[in-house]
């Protein structure tokens, strides 16, 4: 499927971008946290700009994936972003990849395959019908506010994890808005796309999610951020797919292999989080500007 191929390309691009952005964020002082001046510091670093370039590539691939497949299929594939990030980090940091990392990669990959095969997302519309966006945006705003407020009261990896989850929610919202906007392109052509509020809301949500991600990466280690980012994005996106686009998942006894798949993914994430590669990636890299 074209949507699956481009979803995989999106995950690989985002994983590479996370590594480069993490390298850049480590050079920013703590005093710049949650300030717009944080972006000014990052803009002066070539490695961060390279990461942003990959973010743009990922956005294009994601748009193609969402235009050709259900959001409940496309977004969960981004779970492979976590193992991809660590494997790419091992290459960039020139750290030997130990066997536990490969085991974690296998667990995450197998868990994703099992969960997706059992859930078998189908159906759904290309556009959100009626005023369904109103309660969805209200609920998302409340969820984001709770996470950010909680994060501001603590420091370290816990803060990074909360901000990572907030960023994940932002990226899931961006994906849902992007899919809805692409649906307007199909039904109304270029005029329908350019006059759709979803197109501009996609840009706003994407910028907000990117800002939260930069602060998450600056607040703690990559391994604290990435699991919340990838798993949160996948699960919240499935919720959007079901509630906004009417996509359907298999239920009944199929929930058992779905839960088993999620358990495998969780175990894989724990293994990856405890790996020496993750610890090495958490340390300050050489300054690149």
C-alpha positions, 0 to 999 in steps of 0.5 A: 500500500502506498499509504504504508510505504509513505508512513514508513518514510515519515517515521524514518525522517522523523527519527533522523530529525529527532536525533539532530534536534536533540543534538541542537537542544543540548546546546541551549541553556535551561534559562531559555525553556518555554521561551520564544528565544529558544528558537533563536538559539536553535536557528543558529545551529546548522544541525537543527536546520538539517533536522527541520529539513527532515521534518519538512520531508516527513510532512510531505510523506505524511500528507501523501500517506494520509491522503491514501489511507486511514489515519488509524493505519498511517499514524500507528506505523510511526511507532517504529520511529522510536527504534529507528531513532535509536538505531540512527543515533547509534550511527550518528554518535558512532556507538556500537549497537548492542543485542538488547537494542536489536531485541527491542527493535524486534519487539516493537516491530512484531508488536506493531505488526500483531496489533495492526493485523488484529485491529485491521482498521477499515472504512472511514470518510476522508472528511470530518462531518458536521461540527464534530471538530468542536468537541474534539478541539475542546477536549484536546485543548483541555488535555494539552493544558493539563499536561503543560501545567503539570510539566511546568511544575517539575523538572528533568525527565518527567517534565520531558515525558509530559511535554513529549506527550503534549507534543504527541497530542499536537502531532496527532491533531496535526495529522487529523487536520491534515487528513481533513484538509486533503479530503477537501482537496479531493472534493473541492480541488485547489480552491476547496483546499485553500479555503478550508480552515483545516489547512491553516489549523494544520500549520498552527497545530504543527508549529505548536507541536514542534515548539513543545517537542523542542522544549521536551528535548531540552528538558530531558533525555531523548529516551524520556521523550521518544516513547511518549512521542511515538506511542502517544501519537499512535494511540491518540491518532487512533482515537481521532480516526474512530471519533472524527472519521468513523474508522472502525477497528475489530473488537471482541476477541480481537482485542486480545491480540491487540493488547498483546501487540501493545504489550510487546511494543511496551516491552520493546520500548522499555528494553530500548530505554534501558540500553547503553545506546540510549544512555550514550545518546542522552549524553551531550554530543559534540557541538556542531554549528 
